[in-house]
Amino acid sequence: MSMLKIFVGTMYGGALDVAEQVKPLFEEAGFDVEILEQPELADLTEPMPELALFCVSTTGSGDYPGNFVPFARAIEELGPDLGALRYGLIALGDSSYGDTFCGSGRALDTLLREYGATRLGERLEVDAMETFMADDAAIPWVEEWIESQQLKGDKT
């Protein structure tokens, strides 16, 4: 069975809501889906999922949400080989914060690629100034991502 893990970094629940809203789309595509609200490095590496989706919001200062800090720090400190990891990334932010807009999603993207992971397609950046409900942007993006990347699990 193909496993998709959704790693969530959230302050007020918006990124978790996105994860819960897109989960059925991946299940329909044949994946077993696990949502991780308190992710640890072992969730990413032991075993490494066939596919990962990161749904990460950004604090006002452009940092990772508190629940996501230990996970990102573990990647930085332990430098795991992520060469087999394929992933997508949904970054939530607020453009009124200027330079820190989607800062945690952008930083995570850079971090994952630094350790060999391959992002499939473009990163989605959801601006709270333009999109009241992040899943309004995330659902069509995930539908297109599944189709354009030909993501099909082998759930049996």
C-alpha positions in Angstrom: 0.0 0.0 0.0 1.2 3.5 -0.8 1.5 5.8 2.2 1.1 9.5 2.1 2.0 11.4 5.2 0.7 14.9 5.8 3.0 16.9 8.1 1.2 19.8 9.7 2.6 23.0 11.2 -0.1 25.2 12.6 -0.7 28.0 15.0 -4.5 28.3 15.0 -5.6 25.2 13.1 -5.8 26.5 9.6 -3.1 24.2 8.3 -4.7 21.2 10.1 -8.0 22.1 8.5 -6.3 22.1 5.0 -4.8 18.6 5.8 -8.2 17.2 6.8 -9.9 18.7 3.8 -7.4 17.3 1.2 -7.0 13.9 2.9 -10.0 12.3 1.0 -8.6 13.4 -2.3 -5.5 11.3 -1.7 -7.5 8.4 -0.4 -9.5 8.5 -3.7 -6.2 8.4 -5.5 -5.3 5.2 -3.7 -3.2 6.3 -0.8 -3.3 5.4 2.9 -3.1 8.8 4.5 -1.8 9.8 7.9 -2.0 13.3 9.3 0.8 14.2 11.7 0.0 17.2 14.0 3.1 16.7 16.2 5.6 15.4 13.6 8.9 13.9 14.6 11.8 13.2 12.3 11.2 9.4 12.6 7.8 10.0 11.0 9.6 11.2 7.9 12.5 8.7 7.9 11.3 5.4 9.5 10.0 4.3 7.1 10.1 7.1 4.6 6.7 7.5 3.0 6.2 7.2 -0.8 4.9 10.7 -0.8 4.7 13.6 1.7 2.6 16.7 1.8 3.6 19.6 4.2 0.9 22.0 5.3 2.7 24.7 7.2 1.5 28.1 8.4 3.8 30.9 9.3 4.0 33.0 12.4 4.0 36.8 12.1 7.7 36.9 12.3 8.1 34.3 9.5 8.9 31.4 11.8 7.6 27.9 12.1 4.6 27.3 14.3 5.5 26.0 17.8 4.4 22.4 17.0 6.7 22.2 14.0 9.9 23.7 15.5 11.3 20.5 17.0 10.7 18.7 13.6 12.4 21.3 11.5 15.2 21.6 14.1 15.8 17.8 14.0 16.2 18.0 10.2 18.7 20.8 10.5 20.7 19.2 13.3 20.7 15.5 12.1 20.8 16.2 8.3 19.0 13.0 7.2 19.4 11.6 3.7 16.1 12.6 2.1 17.1 11.7 -1.4 14.2 9.2 -1.8 11.6 11.7 -0.5 9.0 13.2 -3.0 6.9 15.9 -1.6 4.4 18.7 -2.1 4.1 21.9 0.0 1.2 24.1 1.0 2.4 27.3 2.7 0.0 29.5 4.6 0.7 33.1 5.3 -0.4 36.7 5.3 1.1 39.1 2.8 0.5 42.0 5.1 3.6 40.8 6.9 5.7 41.7 3.9 9.1 39.9 3.7 8.0 37.1 6.1 5.0 36.0 4.0 5.0 32.2 3.9 8.4 32.3 5.5 8.1 28.9 7.2 6.9 27.2 4.1 9.7 28.7 2.0 12.3 27.8 4.7 11.0 24.3 4.9 11.2 23.9 1.1 14.8 25.0 1.1 15.6 22.7 4.0 14.1 19.6 2.5 15.8 20.2 -0.9 19.1 20.8 0.9 19.0 17.2 2.2 18.0 15.8 -1.2 14.2 15.7 -1.2 12.4 16.3 -4.5 9.5 18.7 -4.6 6.9 17.6 -7.2 5.4 20.7 -8.9 5.2 24.1 -7.5 4.7 25.1 -3.9 1.3 26.6 -3.1 1.4 29.8 -1.2 -2.0 30.8 0.3 -2.4 34.4 1.3 -4.9 35.0 4.1 -5.4 38.6 2.7 -6.8 37.1 -0.5 -8.3 33.7 0.6 -10.4 33.6 3.7 -10.5 29.8 3.9 -7.2 28.2 2.9 -8.9 25.0 1.7 -10.6 27.0 -1.0 -7.2 27.3 -2.6 -5.7 24.0 -1.4 -8.4 21.7 -2.7 -8.1 22.7 -6.4 -4.3 22.8 -6.1 -4.2 19.2 -4.7 -6.6 18.0 -7.4 -4.4 19.5 -10.0 -1.2 18.2 -8.3 -2.5 14.7 -8.1 -3.4 14.8 -11.8 -0.3 16.6 -13.2 2.1 14.5 -11.2 0.2 11.3 -11.9 0.0 10.5 -8.3 -1.7 7.1 -7.8 -1.4 4.9 -4.8 -1.7 1.2 -4.9 -4.2 0.8 -2.1 -5.5 -2.7 -2.2 
